[in-house]
Amino acid sequence: MKILIIGGGFAGCAAAEMLSSLKGSKITIVEKSNYLGAGVRTFFYGGHPYTFGPRHFLTTKKSTFDYLKKFIKLRNCNYHQFKSYVEKDNEFYNYPINIDDIEKMPDKKKIKNEIKRRSKKKIKAKNLEEFWVKSIGPTLYSKIIDNYNKKMWLVNDNRKLDTFNWSPKGYTIKKGSKAAFDDHISCYPYARDGYNGYFDYVKKIKKVKILFKSTINKLNIKNQTAFINKKKIKFDILINTISPDEILNFKYGKLGFIGRDFHKIVLPVKEIFPKDVFFLYYPNKEKFTRLVEYKKFTRHKSKSTLIGLEIPSTNGRYYPIPIKSEQKKAKMYFNDFQRGCYSIGRAGSYRYEVDIDDCIYQAMLIKEDLINDTWNGP
């Protein structure tokens, strides 16, 4: 069974590792860079370990946690907190929005009245703005949600975001604990180089051949043939982890993505964020969306600290845009996939909410699919 995997990020590596245990499997990973791990790989700047954006492992699926901890030792960090700086109030509030913070707000009476008027029924909303206004009222929406999402998705009106009508953190207003994810498994590797040990393990699997600095020149799904570096390769199973428009020559048009300009800033102090605060969000008019102090994850020992600053841009294809017309276009690409062809991972699924745990879980489902002989190949 010849398995072709396009992309060597977490989804591609998880699929390769799991499917390498299947009898007769021969796996080829096509990776355009010269390393595995994509945005989850750890690099170093001034001795400080960092990833391209924060990459803590977060899940409610224990099976994915149990899988990953077989390869790397994980440190619990479910106590970590996020804060949002609201310039209008000159105050840092918890994110997700916490009911206790409302008492600190200068317009708390107005906010409480708006919250009281919320519908107790399940909210039906056509877009992000409508969902949040119905959930928390217009005042809290304008403080915490409005500008942040306009920056995040490079839109001038949140009503354009017509599929993103939920809280990405699982709450609208949280009660009690200040921790961002105390009801999830949240952790990070002990190792100084993060998840790299997992990617290095995959690289050494005998059944896995990796073609670095390579791309798909041409793909014929029907004939199960790919041209890679102008060389013809036959496959029985295809697992795609990059945006499906790229491997199908943009036949239905280019899918929308938001990129990132990522800036590394070293400061001459051991730590700069308050205890247990890992992220700072900025829902105001500034161009950047958030700051991350990497020491909070990595526990790196140094007299200085590394801050990551993120500015949404068109640089790169990292976040699928949550707009129905784009998801409809993605479905047209998925309809071209035949039996034995899978598209997984954040880009491959064209779903913003897909994270490390989902990549692992999707690979598990593919393995189960093949073991149960639903694959009809040789």
C-alpha positions in Angstrom: 0.0 0.0 0.0 1.6 3.2 -1.2 0.7 6.2 0.8 1.4 9.7 -0.4 1.3 12.5 2.3 1.4 16.1 1.1 2.8 18.3 3.9 5.1 17.5 6.8 3.4 19.5 9.6 1.7 17.9 12.6 -1.1 16.3 10.6 1.2 14.8 8.0 3.6 13.5 10.7 0.8 12.0 12.8 -0.6 10.2 9.7 2.8 8.9 8.7 3.6 7.6 12.2 0.3 5.9 12.7 0.0 4.4 9.2 3.6 3.1 9.3 2.3 0.4 11.6 0.0 -1.0 8.9 1.3 -4.1 7.2 2.8 -3.5 3.7 2.6 0.3 4.0 5.1 2.5 2.2 4.9 6.2 2.9 6.2 9.2 1.1 5.9 12.7 2.7 6.3 15.7 0.3 7.5 18.7 2.3 8.3 22.1 0.7 10.7 23.2 3.5 13.8 21.4 4.8 12.3 20.3 8.1 9.2 18.6 9.6 6.8 20.3 12.0 5.8 23.4 10.0 4.5 26.1 12.5 4.8 23.7 15.5 8.5 23.2 15.1 10.7 24.9 17.7 13.4 27.3 16.6 15.8 29.5 18.6 16.4 33.2 18.8 19.2 34.5 21.1 19.0 31.1 22.8 15.3 31.4 23.4 13.1 28.6 22.1 10.0 29.6 20.2 7.4 28.5 17.7 5.7 30.5 15.0 2.8 31.5 17.3 2.1 29.7 20.6 1.6 25.9 20.3 0.5 24.5 23.6 -1.4 21.2 23.3 -5.0 21.7 24.2 -7.8 19.1 24.0 -10.9 17.5 25.4 -10.0 14.2 23.6 -7.9 12.2 26.1 -7.0 9.7 23.3 -5.0 12.4 21.5 -3.2 13.3 24.8 -2.4 9.6 25.5 -1.0 9.3 22.0 1.3 12.3 22.1 2.7 11.5 25.6 4.0 8.2 24.3 6.6 10.2 22.3 7.3 13.3 24.4 7.0 14.2 28.1 4.3 16.8 28.7 4.0 19.4 31.4 0.6 20.5 32.6 -0.3 24.2 32.0 -4.1 24.3 32.4 -3.7 27.1 35.0 -2.5 29.6 32.3 -4.4 32.8 31.8 -5.1 35.2 29.0 -5.6 38.9 29.4 -7.2 41.6 27.2 -6.1 45.2 27.4 -9.1 47.5 26.9 -7.6 50.9 26.1 -10.8 52.8 26.7 -10.9 51.5 30.3 -7.1 51.4 30.6 -7.5 48.0 32.2 -6.5 44.4 31.7 -9.5 42.0 31.8 -9.5 38.2 31.7 -10.1 36.4 28.4 -12.4 34.6 28.0 -14.6 37.3 29.5 -15.1 36.6 33.2 -18.1 37.6 35.1 -15.9 38.9 38.0 -14.3 41.5 35.7 -17.6 43.3 35.0 -17.4 44.7 38.5 -14.2 46.5 37.6 -15.7 48.2 34.5 -16.7 51.8 34.7 -20.0 51.0 32.7 -20.8 47.9 34.7 -24.4 48.9 35.4 -25.1 49.3 31.7 -23.3 46.0 30.9 -25.3 44.1 33.6 -28.6 45.4 32.2 -27.6 44.2 28.7 -26.6 40.8 30.0 -30.0 40.5 31.9 -31.8 41.0 28.6 -30.0 38.1 26.9 -32.2 35.3 25.5 -32.1 32.1 27.6 -32.8 30.1 24.4 -30.0 28.8 22.2 -28.8 31.8 20.2 -29.4 31.8 16.5 -27.2 34.2 14.7 -26.3 34.9 11.0 -22.8 36.2 11.7 -20.2 36.8 14.4 -21.4 40.3 15.4 -25.0 39.1 15.9 -23.9 36.1 17.9 -21.8 38.2 20.3 -24.2 41.1 20.7 -27.0 38.6 21.6 -24.6 36.7 23.9 -23.0 39.5 25.9 -24.6 42.8 24.8 -23.3 45.6 22.6 -21.1 47.2 25.3 -19.0 44.2 26.1 -18.9 43.3 22.4 -17.4 46.7 21.6 -14.8 46.4 24.3 -13.5 42.9 23.8 -14.7 41.3 20.5 -15.4 43.9 17.8 -12.0 45.4 16.9 -10.1 42.3 17.7 -12.0 40.2 15.1 -11.8 43.0 12.5 -8.0 42.9 12.9 -7.8 39.2 13.1 -9.7 38.6 9.8 -8.8 41.9 8.0 -12.4 42.9 7.6 -14.2 46.2 8.2 -17.4 44.6 9.3 -17.8 41.5 11.5 -21.1 40.7 9.8 -19.0 39.4 6.9 -17.9 36.5 9.2 -21.0 34.4 8.7 -19.9 31.0 9.9 -17.9 32.2 13.0 -20.9 32.5 15.4 -19.3 30.9 18.4 -16.7 31.5 21.1 -13.3 30.2 20.0 -12.5 29.6 23.7 -15.7 27.8 24.4 -17.3 30.5 26.5 -19.2 33.8 26.1 -18.9 34.8 29.7 -17.0 32.6 32.1 -17.6 32.2 35.9 -15.2 31.4 38.6 -11.6 30.3 37.6 -9.4 32.8 35.9 -7.7 30.0 34.0 -8.4 30.1 30.3 -8.9 26.3 29.9 -9.4 24.6 33.2 -11.9 22.2 31.7 -9.4 21.1 29.0 -6.2 19.1 29.0 -3.6 21.8 28.5 0.1 21.1 28.4 3.4 21.8 26.7 6.6 19.6 26.2 9.2 19.6 28.9 11.9 19.4 26.2 13.8 22.6 25.4 13.0 22.0 21.7 9.3 21.4 22.3 7.7 18.9 19.9 10.8 18.5 17.8 11.5 15.1 19.3 8.3 13.8 17.8 9.1 15.1 14.3 12.6 13.7 14.6 11.1 10.3 15.5 8.9 10.3 12.4 11.9 11.2 10.3 13.7 8.0 11.4 10.8 5.6 10.6 12.1 3.2 8.0 8.8 3.0 6.2 8.7 6.7 5.8 10.5 8.5 2.9 10.6 12.3 3.1 11.1 14.5 0.1 12.3 17.8 1.5 12.2 21.0 -0.5 9.7 19.4 -2.8 6.2 20.3 -4.1 3.5 18.6 -6.2 3.9 19.6 -9.8 0.8 17.8 -11.0 -1.7 15.6 -9.3 -4.2 13.2 -10.9 -6.5 11.9 -8.2 -8.5 9.6 -10.6 -5.3 7.9 -11.9 -3.7 8.0 -8.4 -0.6 9.6 -9.9 1.5 12.6 -8.8 4.5 14.3 -10.4 6.9 15.5 -7.7 10.1 17.2 -8.7 9.1 16.2 -12.3 9.2 12.5 -11.3 6.1 10.3 -11.6 4.9 8.6 -8.4 1.9 6.2 -8.0 -0.1 6.0 -4.8 -2.9 4.0 -3.4 -3.8 6.4 -0.6 -3.5 10.2 -0.7 -3.4 12.3 2.5 -3.4 16.0 1.9 -2.6 18.5 4.7 -2.2 21.7 2.7 -4.9 23.9 1.2 -6.8 21.7 -1.3 -6.8 24.5 -4.0 -3.0 24.3 -4.2 -2.9 20.6 -5.2 -5.8 21.0 -7.7 -4.4 24.0 -9.5 -6.9 26.5 -8.2 -9.5 25.1 -10.6 -12.4 26.6 -8.5 -10.5 29.7 -7.5 -8.1 30.6 -4.7 -9.3 29.9 -1.1 -9.1 32.8 1.3 -6.6 32.7 4.1 -5.2 35.2 6.6 -1.4 35.3 7.2 0.8 36.7 9.9 3.7 39.0 10.3 5.5 37.5 13.3 8.0 39.6 15.3 10.4 38.4 17.9 11.3 40.9 20.6 13.9 40.2 23.4 13.6 42.3 26.5 16.3 42.7 29.3 14.2 41.2 32.1 13.8 37.6 33.3 10.0 37.8 32.9 7.6 40.6 32.0 4.0 39.2 32.2 2.3 38.6 35.5 2.4 35.2 37.1 0.4 32.5 35.1 -0.4 35.0 32.2 0.8 33.5 28.9 -1.1 35.7 26.4 -2.0 39.4 26.1 -4.7 40.3 23.6 -5.3 43.8 22.3 -8.8 44.4 21.0 -8.3 48.1 20.2 -7.0 50.1 17.2 -3.4 48.9 17.3 -2.4 46.7 14.4 -1.2 43.8 16.4 -3.5 41.3 17.9 -1.6 39.6 20.7 1.7 39.2 22.6 3.0 35.9 23.8 5.8 35.4 26.4 7.4 32.1 25.4 9.1 31.5 28.7 5.7 30.8 30.2 5.5 27.7 27.9 9.1 26.7 27.6 10.4 27.5 31.1 13.6 28.6 29.4 16.2 30.0 31.9 17.7 33.3 30.9 18.3 36.8 32.2 16.2 38.1 29.2 12.8 37.1 27.9 11.4 36.6 24.4 8.1 38.1 23.3 6.2 37.2 20.1 4.2 40.0 18.5 1.6 39.0 15.9 0.1 41.2 13.2 -2.5 39.8 10.8 -1.5 40.2 7.2 -1.6 38.6 3.8 1.8 37.1 4.4 1.2 33.3 4.3 -1.8 31.0 4.4 -2.3 30.2 8.0 -6.0 30.8 9.0 -8.9 29.7 6.8 -11.4 32.5 6.6 -14.7 31.7 8.3 -17.0 32.9 5.5 -19.7 30.6 3.9 -18.7 31.4 0.3 -15.1 30.3 1.0 -16.2 27.1 2.8 -18.6 26.4 -0.1 -15.6 26.8 -2.5 -13.5 24.4 -0.3 -16.3 21.8 -0.5 -16.1 21.9 -4.3 -12.4 20.9 -4.0 -13.3 18.2 -1.4 -15.9 16.8 -3.8 -13.1 16.0 -6.3 -11.5 13.7 -3.7 -12.3 10.1 -4.3 -12.3 7.1 -2.0 -8.9 6.6 -0.4 -8.2 10.3 -0.5 -8.2 12.4 2.6 -7.6 16.1 3.4 -6.8 16.8 7.1 -5.2 19.5 9.3 -6.2 23.1 9.6 -5.4 24.0 5.9 -6.4 20.6 4.5 -9.8 20.7 6.3 -10.1 24.4 5.6 -11.2 24.9 9.2 -9.8 27.5 11.5 -10.7 25.6 14.7 -8.5 22.6 13.8 -5.5 22.4 16.2 -2.8 19.8 17.1 -5.2 17.5 18.9 -7.6 17.5 15.9 -4.7 16.7 13.6 -3.9 13.6 15.7 -7.5 12.6 15.9 -8.0 12.9 12.1 -5.0 10.7 11.6 -6.5 8.2 14.1 -9.7 8.1 12.0 -7.8 7.5 8.8 -6.0 4.5 10.4 -9.3 3.2 11.7 -10.8 3.6 8.2 -8.0 1.6 6.6 -7.9 -1.1 9.3 -11.6 -1.7 8.9 -11.0 -2.3 5.2 -13.2 0.5 4.0 -10.2 1.3 1.7 -10.7 -0.7 -1.5 -7.2 -0.8 -2.8 -4.8 -3.7 -3.5 
